[in-house]
Amino acid sequence: MRTDSKKTIRRSVTAVAAAGALAFAGAGGYALAGTDWPAQEARIATVADQGPNGGLQGRGNGHGHQGQGQGQGQQGQALAVPAPVGTLSAEEAETLSMMREEERLAHDLYVALGEAWPDRRFDNISAAETKHGDAVATLLANHGLPDPTAGSTPGVYAYPELQALYDGWLERGLTSKSEALAVGAELERRDVADLGAAMAATDQPDLDAVYDHLRAGSENHLRAFERG
């Protein structure tokens, strides 16, 4: 997924939403709002911020609607996925598809490591990875692209590169809890780099907004794992 593109990113889009454009879930932190923007007929996702322990913070829409985060007791700002404004290139579509699988890999790995080494970071961050994957799935749907995770099996991936990473990380992570946390940190460092590369290779505002948000979440996850 990495790219050497040096294209400058236009960051004019952040968390944008018209009044009534968002549908908020409960503690889950993710919702689809049907066709809240009928002109574009695009689905809109909300993704909760990640707290310092990898959990999901509370969400607010700027108008007094806030929810309690998962195990955090803090308030955060949700991201609204903007409606698509252009057609994706083949490279952008492939990157988006692989990003969906990467988020699933992270979820599957943290679930497996959490079963071997009980630690709330694995529980919190695996839940956050589900929300990340849901946001990427919304981008795929908005652009009329198939979801590569449909009918998938945990720990099995269509991309050989991802399969090799999962197998190697799982084997290492099962040797000790300290190694499992090191694996989590390594995965998150890769995610931060991959998301940065994906942002550098697109000027689609909806992709840029989601990738930027997910990168911030991965940076929080990395800090949680690096505490050891």
N, C-alpha and C positions, 0 to 999 in steps of 0.2 A: 504494500500500500504506500510505502514511502515514495516521495517524489522529489526531484531536484528543482521543481518550478520555483521561480523567484517572483511570481506574480504578486503585485501589491493587493492587499485585501481592503475593500471598502467596508468599514465597520459602522455604517450609518444605522444598521438595524440591530436593535437589542431585543428586549422583551416588549413586543408591541401587541396591543389588543384594543379593539373598540369596546364600548360598554356592552356587556352581555355576551361578549365573544368567547368567554371561557366557561367551561363547566368544570367544577372542582370536585375531585374525589375526596374520600375521607382521609384516613391516615396514609392511604396508599400513595398519594401524591401525584397521580396521573389520571387524566380523563380525556376522552374524546368528546368533542362538542358537536358531532354530526355535521350539519352544513350551516354553521353560524355565520359564515360569510358566503351567502348564496351566489354572489357574482362569480366567485372562484370555485364554488362547490368543493372546497378543500377542508379536510379534517384538521382540527386544531388540537394540539396536545399541550398539557401543562406538566412540567417536570419540576419537582421540588428541589430546593437547594440541598446540598449535602453538608452535614455538620462536621466538626473536627474529628469525631470518632467514626466517620463513614456513614452515619445514619442520616435519615431524612429530616430536615428541619420543617417547621411549620411554614405555611404558605399564606400569602395575602395578595389581593389584586389591587391594592392601593385605594380601595374604597371601603375599608373596614372589615372585609371578609378574610378571616384568618383561621388556620387550622393548627392543631397541636401536632408537632413533629414526632417522629418515631424515636422515642427515647432521648430526646434532646432538650425539650423545654425551652426552645428558642424560636424566634420567628424569622422566616426567610421569605424571599421573593421568588415566586414561580416564574418559569419561562413560558411564554406562549410561542408556539411554532408559527412563524409567518406563513401565509399562503404562498405557493410557488408563483414565480413571476417569469420563468423561462424554462426552456427545455434543457435537460442535462446532456452533457456530452457522454460518449461511451466511457471515458475515463472516470467522470464523476459518478455515473451509475454503478460502475464496478467498485469504486471506492466505497460508495454507500452500502452496497450489498455486503462487501467484506466487513465493513464496520458493524453491520448488524450481527454477523457471525462472531466478531471479536467480543462484542458485549455479551453474547450468549456464552462464549468460552469463559469469560471472566466470572459470570454467574455460576456456571457449572463447576469451575475449579474451586471457587470459594465455598460452595456448598460441600464439596467433597473434603476440602481441608478442614472446614468447620466441624464435620462429623468426626474427623480423626483427632482434632485438637480444639475442643470447645473454647471459643473466644468470641465475645460479642462483635468484634470487628468483622469477622467472617460473616456473621449473621447480618449485620447492618449493611455491609458493603455488597454482599450478594443481593440483598433487596434493592439497593440503589442501582446495581447493574441491570436488574430487571426493568427499572424505570428508564434507564438509559436506552436499553434495547427497544422499549416501547416507543420512545421518541424517534429513534431511527426507523422503526417500522412505520410510523406515521409519515415520515418523509418519503419512504418507498411508496406507500399507498397514494400519497398526494401526487406523486409523479408517475403513477400508473405502472410501477415496477413490482415484480414478484418478490415475496418475502422468502429468502433462502432458508429460513429456520422452520418453515411450515412442515409439520410431520417429522421434525428432527428428534434425534435421540441424544440425551445428555452425554457429553464426552465424545461425540462423533461429529466430524465437521467435513464439509465438502472441499475446503481448501487444504491441500497437503501441508502447506506452511503452518496453518493454524493447528492441524492435527498433531504435527511434530512438537509444536510449542506446548500444547496441552499435555501430551504424554510425558514430555520431559519435565515440565513443571510439577505435574502430579507426582511423578516418581520421586523427585527431590523433596517435595513438600511433605510427603508421608514419612520421611526419615526422622524428622523432629519438628517440634513447634517453632523453634527459632528459624529453621530452614523454611518452614511454611510461610512465616512472616516475611522472610527474605524473598521468597518467590512472589508474594503479593506485591512487594515493593518493586520488584523487577517488572512484573506485568504492568503496573501502573506507570512506571517510567516509559515503557514502550507505548502505552496508550497516549500519554501526553505528547510524545514525539509524533505518533501517527496522526493524532488529531491536528497537531500544528501543521503537519505536511498536507493533510486534507484541506485545511483552511487556505493554505498557500496555493492550492491547485484549483480553487473555485472562487468565483465572485457571485455565486447564487446566494441571495440574502437569507433564505430559509436554511440552507445547509450551513452557512457561516454562523448563524445564530445558534443552532443546535450544537455544532462542533465546539464552539467557544464555551458554551455552557457545560458540555460534557468534559471538556479539558479542565475546567475549574473543578469539577467534581473529582476527576482523576488526581488532580494535585492534592485535594483534601484526603483522598484515599491513600495516596503515597505518604503523606505526613503521618497518617494513623499507623501505617505499617512500619514506618521507620522508627517509631517510638520503641519498637521491640517488645 
